[in-house]
Amino acid sequence: YVKADDHLDLPMKVINDLKFDLPTEVKKQYKSMENSLFSDIDSGKILASNAAVASQKCQQIANGFLYPSLNETEQAKGIKKPTILLHQIKVELLKELVEELNGSPILIGYWYEQDYLYLKKAFPKEVFFDKTLSFNESAKVEDKWNRGEIPILFGQTASISHGLNLQEAGNHVCFYSMVWNFDVYDQFIRRVLRQGNENKRVFVHRLIAEKTIDEAMIRSVDRKGTESSNFLNSINEYRKSKEK
């Protein structure tokens, strides 16, 4: 079995982690949520199969918001509570990165609807790839990017991780939100890091809240994790690293 990377002349992948600390008050809220997560793991309430799902509230806080929990009665009645907004540090870091790139095209992946709302407000004139686009509409976005006419392209990471060929313009990819699954992570990068990209390097920028679940997600993708048990192993490794 021969991997594609073994016989294709591809650019070198360069990781650039942009790390930041959560504000003091947000950090307290995060720690409480994370302690609850760890307690549920230790008591056996959370299995390997849903460890990644259970960690979502921790990731949401790292990203700057929190979707409020609903009890069964509220869910049954279709009650909606407003999203709790906490910070926009990732947005500010992304603005700085875009400014440093000075027009060099960058593909940016987000995960949550609130990520989209934050980004849409911060970058109202930029292109957001929508999975509901028709084949022809998607092709137009692809063509405009490859002609260098789209300096910033946003997309929901899982939705955009297959299908688009964006190797003809730009060599920057950014994870506004980290992901657990290596296949999603790798395929998103490979929208740009493909045969035909004439750059020597493709930069993968990752916005990381330090000492949060973001670091466990890095461990997951760095070990090429796709199995559910890997999510739990990565969380436990992250816990041990914090204790040190």
N, C-alpha and C positions, 0 to 999 in steps of 0.2 A: 504493500500500500504506500503510495507516494502522495504526500500532501502538496497542495497547490503552491504553498510558499517555497517548496523545495526546488521548483523548476521555473518559477515565474520571477521576473526581475521587478520586484516591488520596492516601493520606498521603505525606508526604515521607520518604524513606529517609535515615537518619542512621547513619553508620559510626562505631563506637567500638572502636578497637583497644586491647586490654589486653595490653601487652608485658612480657616478663620475660627475665632472663638465665638461662641454664642454670648449674647449680652447676659449680665449677671442674673437678672430676674427670669429670663428665658431658660437659662442654664438650670435654675432651681426647678422649674416646671418640667424640663426635660429629664432631670435626674429622677424625679418622682415617677414619671411615666416609664422610664427605663427600669427602675427598681421593681415596679409592678410587673413588667415583662419578664424580668429575671426570676421573680418569685413564682410566676405561673409556669415557667420552664422547669424550675427546680421541683415544683410540686407535681409535675406531670400533666398539668392542665393543657400545656402546649406540646404537641408532638412535632417531630421533624417535618412532617408533611405540611404543617401550616405555620412554621416558625417565621418564614418570611412575611406572610400575611399579618401575623401578630405584631410584627415590628413596625408596621406602617405608621402608627401614631408617632413613634419615635422619629421616623424619617420626616414626617410632616412637620414636626417642631423644628428639626434641623433645617428644613426648607423655608420656614418662616410663618407657619400657620398651623391650625389644628381643626380638623372636622369634628364637631361635637358628636358625642355618642347619643344614641336614641334607645330608649327602652322598648320592649315589645309593643306596649300600648301606643307609643308615639309612632313606631314604625307602621303599625296597623292602620293608624289614622292618617298616614302620609304626612306627618308633621315635619317641617323643615326648620332647622335652626341655623342662624347665620354662622359662617366660618369665623373662627377666632384668628385674627391677624396678629402676628407676633413680631416679625422683623422682615427686612428686605435686604439683608446683607449679601445674599447670593446675587440678587439683581445688581447691586452696586459693584460687586466683584466682576460680574459679567460685563457691565458697562466699561469698566477699566480695561478689561481684556480686549474688547472690541475696539476701543480707542487705540490701544497699543498695536493692534493689527493693521490699523490705518487703511482700511478698505479691502484687505485680503479676505477672500470669501471664507465663511465659517458656517459649518452645519452644527446646530445646537439641538440637543434632545432634552425634553422635559417629560415628566411622568403624570403629574396630577392636574386636574382641572384648575386648581388654584395657582399652580405654577404658570399655566397658560394665562390666567388673568393678570398675574403680576407682570409677566413678560410682555403681554399685549399692551399694557398700560405704559411700560417703560420703552417699548419699541413699536409704537403704533403704525409706523410706515413700512415695517419690514414684512417679509413674506412668511406666512405660516402654512405649512403643508397640512392639508386636511385629508384624512383617510376616505372621506366621502366623495372626493374628487373623482370624476370620470377618468377613464383611461386616457382620453385625449387631453384633458386638463392636466393630469399628472405628467404627461409627456411634454407639455408646454413648460411646466415648472422645471423639469429636468433639462430641457433644451436651453432655457434662459440661464440657468445656473452654469451649464457647461460653456456658454458663451461669455461668462463672466459678468452677467447683468444682474445677478442677485448677490449682494455682498453678505447678507445674513439670511439664512434659511432655518426656520424653526420647525420642529415636528415632534409629535409624541413618539418616544423612542421605540416602543414595540411596533407601532403602526408604520414607521418609516424604515425599520431595520431590514426590510426585504423589498426588492423590486426596483428601486431607483439606482441609476448609474451616474455618479456625480464625480467621476475621476478626472474630468477634463479642466476643471477650474478649482483652484484652492487646495490647501493641504492642512486645514484646521478643522478639528471636530471637538465638540464640547459636550460634556455631560453636566447639564444644569442639575439634574437629579441622577443619582447613581441607581444602578439596577442590580438585582441579585443574580440573574441568569446570564451565564457566559455567552450563550448563543445569541441572545438579544444584544448584549454588549458588543460582541465581536462583529456581528452582522451590521450593526449601526456604523461602526468604524469603517467597515468594508464598503459602505456606500461611496467613500472617498478613497480609501486605501485599496486601489484596484489596479489591475494591469492597464496601462495606458496613462496613468498618472505620472507625469514626467518630473515631478519634484523628487528630490533626494530623500526628503523626510516628510512624514505626516505627523502632526502634533495632536495629541489627545489630551485635552484640558479637562480636568475633573474638579468641580467645586465641592470642597469637603469641609463640613463642620467637624472640627477636631473633638476627639473624645465623645463621638456619637456613633450611632448605628451606621453612618456613612463609612466608617473605617471597617466595620464588619463586611459591608458590601464590597469594598475594595478587595478584601481578603478572598471573598467568594469568586469574583471574576478573575483575580490574579491566579487562583488555583484552578481556573476553568471549570467552575462548578455549574452543573445543570441538574443534579439530583437534589431532591428535597432535603436529604440528610446533610448535604453540604451546607445548607443555610444554617442549620443548627450548629454544626461544627464551627462555622465561621463566627457565629455569635459567641460561642463559648471561648474561642481563641481570642476574640476581641475583649471579652470579659477578663481573661487572664492578663492580657497586655495592660489593661487599665489598672489591675491590682499591682502590677510591677511599678 
